[in-house]
Amino acid sequence: MNIWVDADACPGAIKEILFRVSERTQLPLTLVANHAIRTPASKLIKFIQVPQGFDVADNEIVKRLSPGDIVITADIPLAAEVIDKGGRALNPRGELYTTENIKARLNMRDFMDSLRSSGVNTGGPPPLGPKDQQAFANQLDRIVTRHLNNKKRDEANKFHHK
């Protein structure tokens, strides 16, 4: 499992959590953005800079994504593509996008876009707070722990079937 980050809009506090998780679990982490992002020196943490442009980072993530990978993004259309490719998508507030909830999220996003384009000020999301960071860390920990436990079980089964 690789962890991919739609890093252009990812809050710094979430990146710090991701850096620690990558080192602790030895899972590869790749940040993708159209501007330079500072990352810690690590053989596990990589950064891919893509050209400026609409959805360039999103397209790069989808192109490189493998089933079972996790993508950190608040971009709902990207999350839908990730799910379609067999990946998991987690937003920086700790909400896991799933096949069950992604269509409703897309519909709400489209509805809010139409309100904004008709001149309604819908405001933005509130600032990311400590509760959001904790929710994100907890959800990420659940996903990573499940993955690592499944990996251990698979390796044990391989060993027993030799």
Secondary structure, 3 states (H helix, E strand, C coil): CCEEEECCCCCHHHHHHHHHHHHHHCCCEEEEECCCCCCCCCCCEEEEECCCCCCHHHHHHHHHCCCCCEEECCCHHHHHHHHHCCCEEECCCCCEECCCCHHHHHHHHHHHHHHHHCCCCCCCCCCCCHHHHHHHHHHHHHHHHHHHHHHHHHHHHHHHCC
